[in-house]
């Protein structure tokens, strides 16, 4: 496996991230307060999943884009590289995002006797914010003040797309100085308590650290780091990763032990991405558990988009069946299994019929952009000359 191919341990981290987010939002599945669930969140939350997504995304995208942007020989090639990047991102993310925004909006208008999806007005505003990539701004404005709507997870997608809209331009403008900007962005945010909604909805420290890891991966010292992790072995690496995840979960509780919890989560997310990026199967060895995690990781985007609608649809179905009045252990289990079935079926259909075909189409469009070249004037004929080191004829025009 070369440096530019997909790293299986990175897919495992995507799975960890989306499972953490689903766990964080699990309380949205039930119309009642579940005994023990809020207490469970006091020991460990799943908020860190978003920051882990940011660190993974920063590493994966920058690892490919920065070398290509810096290697472009002229401004036309640089522009085509940026345009192909934006094209690939749009076809990769926007069709599925817009589709599920529409599904949520339709559910809020016509499949909402229980009120689980919230008001139509709030969901209409949320749909516009999600489609136009300013959902993080709207989330910050409505947080703990007014209803957002059922598509609240789109705040992180908007933040990421806002960053990647300007990212190629930052590479071209700053080139090697980009490292210093990323360090300043990361350090300032790490040292800042995130006690205001805007600071939470514009947190890019994990994203910046992921990009810095990608830049580091192109340096000779990265291979010495790889040798270090090879020397400590899989078991020690797994302990480091599991410990980091446990601490991130503790820092994601409603009342974290420090006001610098988000910055610490970003650092730990970068650490586990660094370990996964060594491409030595340090997180999980090959086998069924890893195949399951890779399956989840490959569908993590669909799972992220769909899990809240699946939870609310489950609530609506049980409300229409008159089974949301008196909870029991059996009913709770039935809620869980129904939501899981809806989520997995919708995720697989989305991945196979919407996400994958359009991602391949976007890749073809991006490759076509890169294949375009500026016209080159035909070279004038030249007389072959002899080389000094060989008796053969060398055609200089070739």
TORKOL-4160 file (C-alpha; in steps of 0.2 Angstrom, whole numbers, padded with zeros to 4 digits, m for minus):
398
<pt num="1" X="0000" Y="0000" Z="0000"/>
<pt num="2" X="0007" Y="0017" Z="m0005"/>
<pt num="3" X="0006" Y="0033" Z="0004"/>
<pt num="4" X="m0008" Y="0039" Z="m0007"/>
<pt num="5" X="m0019" Y="0025" Z="m0006"/>
<pt num="6" X="m0033" Y="0022" Z="0008"/>
<pt num="7" X="m0027" Y="0018" Z="0025"/>
<pt num="8" X="m0038" Y="0005" Z="0033"/>
<pt num="9" X="m0035" Y="0011" Z="0051"/>
<pt num="10" X="m0041" Y="0028" Z="0046"/>
<pt num="11" X="m0057" Y="0020" Z="0041"/>
<pt num="12" X="m0058" Y="0012" Z="0058"/>
<pt num="13" X="m0056" Y="0030" Z="0066"/>
<pt num="14" X="m0071" Y="0036" Z="0055"/>
<pt num="15" X="m0081" Y="0022" Z="0062"/>
<pt num="16" X="m0076" Y="0026" Z="0080"/>
<pt num="17" X="m0081" Y="0045" Z="0076"/>
<pt num="18" X="m0098" Y="0041" Z="0069"/>
<pt num="19" X="m0102" Y="0028" Z="0083"/>
<pt num="20" X="m0097" Y="0041" Z="0096"/>
<pt num="21" X="m0109" Y="0054" Z="0087"/>
<pt num="22" X="m0123" Y="0042" Z="0086"/>
<pt num="23" X="m0121" Y="0038" Z="0105"/>
<pt num="24" X="m0121" Y="0056" Z="0109"/>
<pt num="25" X="m0138" Y="0058" Z="0100"/>
<pt num="26" X="m0146" Y="0042" Z="0106"/>
<pt num="27" X="m0157" Y="0052" Z="0118"/>
<pt num="28" X="m0166" Y="0059" Z="0103"/>
<pt num="29" X="m0173" Y="0041" Z="0099"/>
<pt num="30" X="m0184" Y="0040" Z="0115"/>
<pt num="31" X="m0199" Y="0051" Z="0119"/>
<pt num="32" X="m0196" Y="0048" Z="0137"/>
<pt num="33" X="m0182" Y="0051" Z="0149"/>
<pt num="34" X="m0173" Y="0034" Z="0150"/>
<pt num="35" X="m0167" Y="0030" Z="0168"/>
<pt num="36" X="m0148" Y="0029" Z="0169"/>
<pt num="37" X="m0145" Y="0036" Z="0151"/>
<pt num="38" X="m0141" Y="0054" Z="0157"/>
<pt num="39" X="m0131" Y="0047" Z="0171"/>
<pt num="40" X="m0121" Y="0037" Z="0158"/>
<pt num="41" X="m0117" Y="0053" Z="0148"/>
<pt num="42" X="m0110" Y="0061" Z="0164"/>
<pt num="43" X="m0096" Y="0047" Z="0163"/>
<pt num="44" X="m0093" Y="0049" Z="0145"/>
<pt num="45" X="m0100" Y="0058" Z="0130"/>
<pt num="46" X="m0098" Y="0056" Z="0111"/>
<pt num="47" X="m0096" Y="0075" Z="0107"/>
<pt num="48" X="m0078" Y="0071" Z="0103"/>
<pt num="49" X="m0083" Y="0061" Z="0087"/>
<pt num="50" X="m0085" Y="0077" Z="0077"/>
<pt num="51" X="m0067" Y="0083" Z="0082"/>
<pt num="52" X="m0061" Y="0066" Z="0077"/>
<pt num="53" X="m0070" Y="0068" Z="0060"/>
<pt num="54" X="m0061" Y="0085" Z="0058"/>
<pt num="55" X="m0044" Y="0078" Z="0062"/>
<pt num="56" X="m0046" Y="0063" Z="0050"/>
<pt num="57" X="m0053" Y="0074" Z="0036"/>
<pt num="58" X="m0039" Y="0087" Z="0038"/>
<pt num="59" X="m0026" Y="0073" Z="0036"/>
<pt num="60" X="m0034" Y="0064" Z="0022"/>
<pt num="61" X="m0038" Y="0079" Z="0011"/>
<pt num="62" X="m0022" Y="0089" Z="0014"/>
<pt num="63" X="m0011" Y="0073" Z="0011"/>
<pt num="64" X="m0017" Y="0073" Z="m0007"/>
<pt num="65" X="m0021" Y="0091" Z="m0011"/>
<pt num="66" X="m0006" Y="0100" Z="m0004"/>
<pt num="67" X="0008" Y="0091" Z="m0014"/>
<pt num="68" X="m0003" Y="0092" Z="m0030"/>
<pt num="69" X="m0005" Y="0111" Z="m0027"/>
<pt num="70" X="0013" Y="0114" Z="m0023"/>
<pt num="71" X="0019" Y="0104" Z="m0038"/>
<pt num="72" X="0008" Y="0113" Z="m0051"/>
<pt num="73" X="0020" Y="0122" Z="m0063"/>
<pt num="74" X="0009" Y="0137" Z="m0068"/>
<pt num="75" X="m0006" Y="0146" Z="m0062"/>
<pt num="76" X="m0017" Y="0138" Z="m0075"/>
<pt num="77" X="m0013" Y="0121" Z="m0067"/>
<pt num="78" X="m0015" Y="0127" Z="m0050"/>
<pt num="79" X="m0032" Y="0134" Z="m0054"/>
<pt num="80" X="m0037" Y="0117" Z="m0062"/>
<pt num="81" X="m0031" Y="0108" Z="m0047"/>
<pt num="82" X="m0041" Y="0119" Z="m0035"/>
<pt num="83" X="m0056" Y="0117" Z="m0047"/>
<pt num="84" X="m0055" Y="0099" Z="m0048"/>
<pt num="85" X="m0054" Y="0098" Z="m0029"/>
<pt num="86" X="m0070" Y="0108" Z="m0027"/>
<pt num="87" X="m0078" Y="0098" Z="m0040"/>
<pt num="88" X="m0074" Y="0082" Z="m0031"/>
<pt num="89" X="m0080" Y="0088" Z="m0014"/>
<pt num="90" X="m0096" Y="0095" Z="m0021"/>
<pt num="91" X="m0101" Y="0078" Z="m0029"/>
<pt num="92" X="m0095" Y="0069" Z="m0014"/>
<pt num="93" X="m0105" Y="0078" Z="m0001"/>
<pt num="94" X="m0118" Y="0089" Z="m0008"/>
<pt num="95" X="m0131" Y="0077" Z="m0016"/>
<pt num="96" X="m0133" Y="0066" Z="m0001"/>
<pt num="97" X="m0133" Y="0081" Z="0010"/>
<pt num="98" X="m0147" Y="0090" Z="0000"/>
<pt num="99" X="m0157" Y="0074" Z="m0002"/>
<pt num="100" X="m0158" Y="0071" Z="0017"/>
<pt num="101" X="m0162" Y="0089" Z="0020"/>
<pt num="102" X="m0177" Y="0087" Z="0008"/>
<pt num="103" X="m0182" Y="0070" Z="0017"/>
<pt num="104" X="m0181" Y="0079" Z="0034"/>
<pt num="105" X="m0191" Y="0094" Z="0027"/>
<pt num="106" X="m0205" Y="0082" Z="0020"/>
<pt num="107" X="m0205" Y="0072" Z="0036"/>
<pt num="108" X="m0208" Y="0088" Z="0046"/>
<pt num="109" X="m0223" Y="0093" Z="0035"/>
<pt num="110" X="m0232" Y="0076" Z="0032"/>
<pt num="111" X="m0225" Y="0063" Z="0044"/>
<pt num="112" X="m0224" Y="0072" Z="0061"/>
<pt num="113" X="m0240" Y="0068" Z="0071"/>
<pt num="114" X="m0228" Y="0065" Z="0086"/>
<pt num="115" X="m0219" Y="0081" Z="0083"/>
<pt num="116" X="m0203" Y="0072" Z="0084"/>
<pt num="117" X="m0196" Y="0082" Z="0069"/>
<pt num="118" X="m0200" Y="0099" Z="0076"/>
<pt num="119" X="m0210" Y="0113" Z="0068"/>
<pt num="120" X="m0210" Y="0115" Z="0049"/>
<pt num="121" X="m0205" Y="0133" Z="0050"/>
<pt num="122" X="m0189" Y="0128" Z="0060"/>
<pt num="123" X="m0185" Y="0114" Z="0048"/>
<pt num="124" X="m0187" Y="0125" Z="0033"/>
<pt num="125" X="m0175" Y="0138" Z="0040"/>
<pt num="126" X="m0163" Y="0123" Z="0044"/>
<pt num="127" X="m0164" Y="0116" Z="0027"/>
<pt num="128" X="m0160" Y="0133" Z="0019"/>
<pt num="129" X="m0145" Y="0135" Z="0031"/>
<pt num="130" X="m0139" Y="0117" Z="0027"/>
<pt num="131" X="m0141" Y="0119" Z="0009"/>
<pt num="132" X="m0131" Y="0135" Z="0008"/>
<pt num="133" X="m0118" Y="0130" Z="0021"/>
<pt num="134" X="m0121" Y="0142" Z="0035"/>
<pt num="135" X="m0129" Y="0129" Z="0047"/>
<pt num="136" X="m0115" Y="0132" Z="0059"/>
<pt num="137" X="m0120" Y="0151" Z="0060"/>
<pt num="138" X="m0138" Y="0147" Z="0062"/>
<pt num="139" X="m0134" Y="0134" Z="0076"/>
<pt num="140" X="m0124" Y="0146" Z="0085"/>
<pt num="141" X="m0138" Y="0159" Z="0084"/>
<pt num="142" X="m0152" Y="0146" Z="0090"/>
<pt num="143" X="m0142" Y="0136" Z="0103"/>
<pt num="144" X="m0151" Y="0135" Z="0119"/>
<pt num="145" X="m0162" Y="0150" Z="0113"/>
<pt num="146" X="m0174" Y="0143" Z="0100"/>
<pt num="147" X="m0178" Y="0127" Z="0090"/>
<pt num="148" X="m0166" Y="0123" Z="0076"/>
<pt num="149" X="m0174" Y="0108" Z="0067"/>
<pt num="150" X="m0171" Y="0090" Z="0064"/>
<pt num="151" X="m0155" Y="0093" Z="0053"/>
<pt num="152" X="m0144" Y="0100" Z="0067"/>
<pt num="153" X="m0130" Y="0089" Z="0063"/>
<pt num="154" X="m0127" Y="0100" Z="0047"/>
<pt num="155" X="m0117" Y="0113" Z="0057"/>
<pt num="156" X="m0101" Y="0103" Z="0056"/>
<pt num="157" X="m0103" Y="0100" Z="0037"/>
<pt num="158" X="m0105" Y="0118" Z="0035"/>
<pt num="159" X="m0090" Y="0122" Z="0045"/>
<pt num="160" X="m0079" Y="0109" Z="0035"/>
<pt num="161" X="m0085" Y="0115" Z="0018"/>
<pt num="162" X="m0082" Y="0133" Z="0023"/>
<pt num="163" X="m0064" Y="0129" Z="0027"/>
<pt num="164" X="m0061" Y="0119" Z="0011"/>
<pt num="165" X="m0068" Y="0132" Z="0000"/>
<pt num="166" X="m0053" Y="0143" Z="0005"/>
<pt num="167" X="m0041" Y="0130" Z="0008"/>
<pt num="168" X="m0033" Y="0128" Z="m0009"/>
<pt num="169" X="m0032" Y="0147" Z="m0010"/>
<pt num="170" X="m0022" Y="0147" Z="0007"/>
<pt num="171" X="m0010" Y="0134" Z="0000"/>
<pt num="172" X="m0007" Y="0145" Z="m0015"/>
<pt num="173" X="m0005" Y="0161" Z="m0006"/>
<pt num="174" X="0005" Y="0155" Z="0009"/>
<pt num="175" X="0014" Y="0139" Z="0002"/>
<pt num="176" X="0027" Y="0134" Z="0015"/>
<pt num="177" X="0021" Y="0147" Z="0027"/>
<pt num="178" X="0004" Y="0138" Z="0028"/>
<pt num="179" X="0012" Y="0128" Z="0042"/>
<pt num="180" X="0013" Y="0144" Z="0053"/>
<pt num="181" X="m0005" Y="0149" Z="0050"/>
<pt num="182" X="m0011" Y="0132" Z="0055"/>
<pt num="183" X="0000" Y="0132" Z="0071"/>
<pt num="184" X="m0007" Y="0149" Z="0076"/>
<pt num="185" X="m0025" Y="0144" Z="0072"/>
<pt num="186" X="m0023" Y="0128" Z="0082"/>
<pt num="187" X="m0014" Y="0135" Z="0097"/>
<pt num="188" X="m0025" Y="0150" Z="0099"/>
<pt num="189" X="m0041" Y="0139" Z="0099"/>
<pt num="190" X="m0033" Y="0125" Z="0111"/>
<pt num="191" X="m0029" Y="0139" Z="0123"/>
<pt num="192" X="m0046" Y="0146" Z="0122"/>
<pt num="193" X="m0061" Y="0140" Z="0133"/>
<pt num="194" X="m0076" Y="0137" Z="0121"/>
<pt num="195" X="m0090" Y="0144" Z="0132"/>
<pt num="196" X="m0098" Y="0154" Z="0118"/>
<pt num="197" X="m0109" Y="0145" Z="0105"/>
<pt num="198" X="m0099" Y="0154" Z="0091"/>
<pt num="199" X="m0082" Y="0147" Z="0098"/>
<pt num="200" X="m0090" Y="0129" Z="0097"/>
<pt num="201" X="m0097" Y="0131" Z="0080"/>
<pt num="202" X="m0081" Y="0137" Z="0072"/>
<pt num="203" X="m0069" Y="0126" Z="0081"/>
<pt num="204" X="m0055" Y="0121" Z="0068"/>
<pt num="205" X="m0041" Y="0116" Z="0079"/>
<pt num="206" X="m0043" Y="0097" Z="0076"/>
<pt num="207" X="m0045" Y="0101" Z="0057"/>
<pt num="208" X="m0029" Y="0111" Z="0058"/>
<pt num="209" X="m0019" Y="0098" Z="0067"/>
<pt num="210" X="m0025" Y="0085" Z="0055"/>
<pt num="211" X="m0018" Y="0096" Z="0040"/>
<pt num="212" X="m0002" Y="0098" Z="0050"/>
<pt num="213" X="0000" Y="0079" Z="0052"/>
<pt num="214" X="m0002" Y="0078" Z="0033"/>
<pt num="215" X="0012" Y="0090" Z="0030"/>
<pt num="216" X="0023" Y="0081" Z="0042"/>
<pt num="217" X="0019" Y="0065" Z="0033"/>
<pt num="218" X="0029" Y="0071" Z="0018"/>
<pt num="219" X="0045" Y="0074" Z="0029"/>
<pt num="220" X="0059" Y="0062" Z="0032"/>
<pt num="221" X="0056" Y="0062" Z="0051"/>
<pt num="222" X="0039" Y="0054" Z="0048"/>
<pt num="223" X="0047" Y="0038" Z="0043"/>
<pt num="224" X="0057" Y="0039" Z="0059"/>
<pt num="225" X="0041" Y="0041" Z="0068"/>
<pt num="226" X="0034" Y="0025" Z="0059"/>
<pt num="227" X="0049" Y="0015" Z="0065"/>
<pt num="228" X="0046" Y="0021" Z="0083"/>
<pt num="229" X="0028" Y="0014" Z="0082"/>
<pt num="230" X="0034" Y="m0002" Z="0074"/>
<pt num="231" X="0046" Y="m0004" Z="0088"/>
<pt num="232" X="0033" Y="m0002" Z="0102"/>
<pt num="233" X="0021" Y="m0014" Z="0093"/>
<pt num="234" X="0002" Y="m0015" Z="0091"/>
<pt num="235" X="m0003" Y="m0019" Z="0109"/>
<pt num="236" X="0005" Y="m0003" Z="0116"/>
<pt num="237" X="m0002" Y="0007" Z="0101"/>
<pt num="238" X="m0019" Y="0000" Z="0105"/>
<pt num="239" X="m0017" Y="0005" Z="0123"/>
<pt num="240" X="m0013" Y="0023" Z="0118"/>
<pt num="241" X="m0028" Y="0024" Z="0106"/>
<pt num="242" X="m0040" Y="0017" Z="0118"/>
<pt num="243" X="m0034" Y="0028" Z="0132"/>
<pt num="244" X="m0035" Y="0043" Z="0121"/>
<pt num="245" X="m0053" Y="0039" Z="0116"/>
<pt num="246" X="m0058" Y="0036" Z="0135"/>
<pt num="247" X="m0051" Y="0053" Z="0139"/>
<pt num="248" X="m0060" Y="0061" Z="0125"/>
<pt num="249" X="m0076" Y="0053" Z="0130"/>
<pt num="250" X="m0073" Y="0060" Z="0148"/>
<pt num="251" X="m0069" Y="0077" Z="0141"/>
<pt num="252" X="m0086" Y="0076" Z="0131"/>
<pt num="253" X="m0097" Y="0075" Z="0147"/>
<pt num="254" X="m0110" Y="0089" Z="0150"/>
<pt num="255" X="m0098" Y="0095" Z="0164"/>
<pt num="256" X="m0080" Y="0091" Z="0159"/>
<pt num="257" X="m0066" Y="0092" Z="0171"/>
<pt num="258" X="m0058" Y="0107" Z="0162"/>
<pt num="259" X="m0064" Y="0122" Z="0152"/>
<pt num="260" X="m0050" Y="0118" Z="0139"/>
<pt num="261" X="m0059" Y="0101" Z="0135"/>
<pt num="262" X="m0062" Y="0105" Z="0117"/>
<pt num="263" X="m0043" Y="0109" Z="0114"/>
<pt num="264" X="m0038" Y="0094" Z="0123"/>
<pt num="265" X="m0050" Y="0083" Z="0113"/>
<pt num="266" X="m0042" Y="0091" Z="0097"/>
<pt num="267" X="m0024" Y="0086" Z="0103"/>
<pt num="268" X="m0030" Y="0068" Z="0107"/>
<pt num="269" X="m0039" Y="0066" Z="0090"/>
<pt num="270" X="m0023" Y="0071" Z="0081"/>
<pt num="271" X="m0013" Y="0059" Z="0091"/>
<pt num="272" X="m0025" Y="0044" Z="0087"/>
<pt num="273" X="m0025" Y="0050" Z="0068"/>
<pt num="274" X="m0006" Y="0050" Z="0069"/>
<pt num="275" X="m0005" Y="0032" Z="0075"/>
<pt num="276" X="m0018" Y="0026" Z="0062"/>
<pt num="277" X="m0009" Y="0036" Z="0048"/>
<pt num="278" X="0007" Y="0025" Z="0051"/>
<pt num="279" X="m0002" Y="0012" Z="0040"/>
<pt num="280" X="0004" Y="m0003" Z="0050"/>
<pt num="281" X="m0013" Y="m0010" Z="0056"/>
<pt num="282" X="m0009" Y="m0003" Z="0074"/>
<pt num="283" X="m0027" Y="0000" Z="0078"/>
<pt num="284" X="m0034" Y="m0017" Z="0073"/>
<pt num="285" X="m0026" Y="m0032" Z="0065"/>
<pt num="286" X="m0034" Y="m0040" Z="0050"/>
<pt num="287" X="m0050" Y="m0050" Z="0054"/>
<pt num="288" X="m0069" Y="m0049" Z="0055"/>
<pt num="289" X="m0069" Y="m0035" Z="0068"/>
<pt num="290" X="m0059" Y="m0024" Z="0057"/>
<pt num="291" X="m0069" Y="m0028" Z="0042"/>
<pt num="292" X="m0085" Y="m0023" Z="0052"/>
<pt num="293" X="m0076" Y="m0006" Z="0057"/>
<pt num="294" X="m0071" Y="m0003" Z="0039"/>
<pt num="295" X="m0088" Y="m0006" Z="0033"/>
<pt num="296" X="m0095" Y="0007" Z="0046"/>
<pt num="297" X="m0081" Y="0019" Z="0042"/>
<pt num="298" X="m0084" Y="0018" Z="0023"/>
<pt num="299" X="m0102" Y="0023" Z="0026"/>
<pt num="300" X="m0099" Y="0035" Z="0040"/>
<pt num="301" X="m0105" Y="0050" Z="0030"/>
<pt num="302" X="m0122" Y="0042" Z="0027"/>
<pt num="303" X="m0123" Y="0036" Z="0045"/>
<pt num="304" X="m0120" Y="0054" Z="0051"/>
<pt num="305" X="m0133" Y="0061" Z="0039"/>
<pt num="306" X="m0146" Y="0048" Z="0043"/>
<pt num="307" X="m0145" Y="0043" Z="0061"/>
<pt num="308" X="m0156" Y="0058" Z="0068"/>
<pt num="309" X="m0170" Y="0056" Z="0054"/>
<pt num="310" X="m0170" Y="0037" Z="0058"/>
<pt num="311" X="m0172" Y="0041" Z="0077"/>
<pt num="312" X="m0186" Y="0053" Z="0074"/>
<pt num="313" X="m0195" Y="0041" Z="0061"/>
<pt num="314" X="m0194" Y="0027" Z="0074"/>
<pt num="315" X="m0203" Y="0039" Z="0086"/>
<pt num="316" X="m0216" Y="0043" Z="0074"/>
<pt num="317" X="m0219" Y="0025" Z="0069"/>
<pt num="318" X="m0222" Y="0020" Z="0087"/>
<pt num="319" X="m0232" Y="0035" Z="0091"/>
<pt num="320" X="m0244" Y="0030" Z="0076"/>
<pt num="321" X="m0245" Y="0013" Z="0083"/>
<pt num="322" X="m0249" Y="0020" Z="0101"/>
<pt num="323" X="m0233" Y="0013" Z="0108"/>
<pt num="324" X="m0226" Y="0028" Z="0116"/>
<pt num="325" X="m0235" Y="0030" Z="0132"/>
<pt num="326" X="m0228" Y="0018" Z="0145"/>
<pt num="327" X="m0210" Y="0012" Z="0142"/>
<pt num="328" X="m0204" Y="m0005" Z="0147"/>
<pt num="329" X="m0188" Y="m0014" Z="0144"/>
<pt num="330" X="m0195" Y="m0024" Z="0129"/>
<pt num="331" X="m0202" Y="m0008" Z="0121"/>
<pt num="332" X="m0185" Y="0001" Z="0123"/>
<pt num="333" X="m0176" Y="m0014" Z="0115"/>
<pt num="334" X="m0189" Y="m0013" Z="0101"/>
<pt num="335" X="m0186" Y="0005" Z="0099"/>
<pt num="336" X="m0167" Y="0002" Z="0097"/>
<pt num="337" X="m0169" Y="m0012" Z="0085"/>
<pt num="338" X="m0181" Y="m0003" Z="0074"/>
<pt num="339" X="m0170" Y="0012" Z="0073"/>
<pt num="340" X="m0155" Y="0002" Z="0070"/>
<pt num="341" X="m0164" Y="m0007" Z="0055"/>
<pt num="342" X="m0170" Y="0009" Z="0048"/>
<pt num="343" X="m0153" Y="0017" Z="0049"/>
<pt num="344" X="m0144" Y="0002" Z="0042"/>
<pt num="345" X="m0156" Y="0000" Z="0027"/>
<pt num="346" X="m0156" Y="0018" Z="0023"/>
<pt num="347" X="m0138" Y="0020" Z="0025"/>
<pt num="348" X="m0134" Y="0005" Z="0013"/>
<pt num="349" X="m0146" Y="0012" Z="0000"/>
<pt num="350" X="m0139" Y="0029" Z="0001"/>
<pt num="351" X="m0121" Y="0022" Z="0000"/>
<pt num="352" X="m0125" Y="0011" Z="m0015"/>
<pt num="353" X="m0137" Y="0021" Z="m0025"/>
<pt num="354" X="m0133" Y="0039" Z="m0021"/>
<pt num="355" X="m0117" Y="0042" Z="m0013"/>
<pt num="356" X="m0105" Y="0030" Z="m0022"/>
<pt num="357" X="m0112" Y="0033" Z="m0040"/>
<pt num="358" X="m0111" Y="0052" Z="m0038"/>
<pt num="359" X="m0094" Y="0051" Z="m0030"/>
<pt num="360" X="m0087" Y="0041" Z="m0045"/>
<pt num="361" X="m0096" Y="0054" Z="m0057"/>
<pt num="362" X="m0087" Y="0068" Z="m0047"/>
<pt num="363" X="m0071" Y="0060" Z="m0048"/>
<pt num="364" X="m0073" Y="0058" Z="m0067"/>
<pt num="365" X="m0077" Y="0076" Z="m0068"/>
<pt num="366" X="m0062" Y="0081" Z="m0058"/>
<pt num="367" X="m0051" Y="0070" Z="m0068"/>
<pt num="368" X="m0058" Y="0078" Z="m0084"/>
<pt num="369" X="m0054" Y="0096" Z="m0077"/>
<pt num="370" X="m0036" Y="0090" Z="m0074"/>
<pt num="371" X="m0034" Y="0083" Z="m0091"/>
<pt num="372" X="m0037" Y="0099" Z="m0100"/>
<pt num="373" X="m0021" Y="0108" Z="m0105"/>
<pt num="374" X="m0017" Y="0124" Z="m0112"/>
<pt num="375" X="m0013" Y="0124" Z="m0131"/>
<pt num="376" X="0005" Y="0122" Z="m0135"/>
<pt num="377" X="0013" Y="0128" Z="m0151"/>
<pt num="378" X="0020" Y="0114" Z="m0161"/>
<pt num="379" X="0039" Y="0113" Z="m0160"/>
<pt num="380" X="0049" Y="0117" Z="m0175"/>
<pt num="381" X="0059" Y="0103" Z="m0183"/>
<pt num="382" X="0076" Y="0101" Z="m0177"/>
<pt num="383" X="0091" Y="0092" Z="m0184"/>
<pt num="384" X="0096" Y="0077" Z="m0174"/>
<pt num="385" X="0113" Y="0078" Z="m0165"/>
<pt num="386" X="0125" Y="0065" Z="m0159"/>
<pt num="387" X="0127" Y="0062" Z="m0140"/>
<pt num="388" X="0144" Y="0063" Z="m0132"/>
<pt num="389" X="0142" Y="0047" Z="m0122"/>
<pt num="390" X="0134" Y="0036" Z="m0135"/>
<pt num="391" X="0136" Y="0033" Z="m0154"/>
<pt num="392" X="0117" Y="0033" Z="m0157"/>
<pt num="393" X="0107" Y="0048" Z="m0163"/>
<pt num="394" X="0096" Y="0057" Z="m0150"/>
<pt num="395" X="0081" Y="0068" Z="m0157"/>
<pt num="396" X="0081" Y="0083" Z="m0146"/>
<pt num="397" X="0063" Y="0087" Z="m0152"/>
<pt num="398" X="0057" Y="0071" Z="m0142"/>
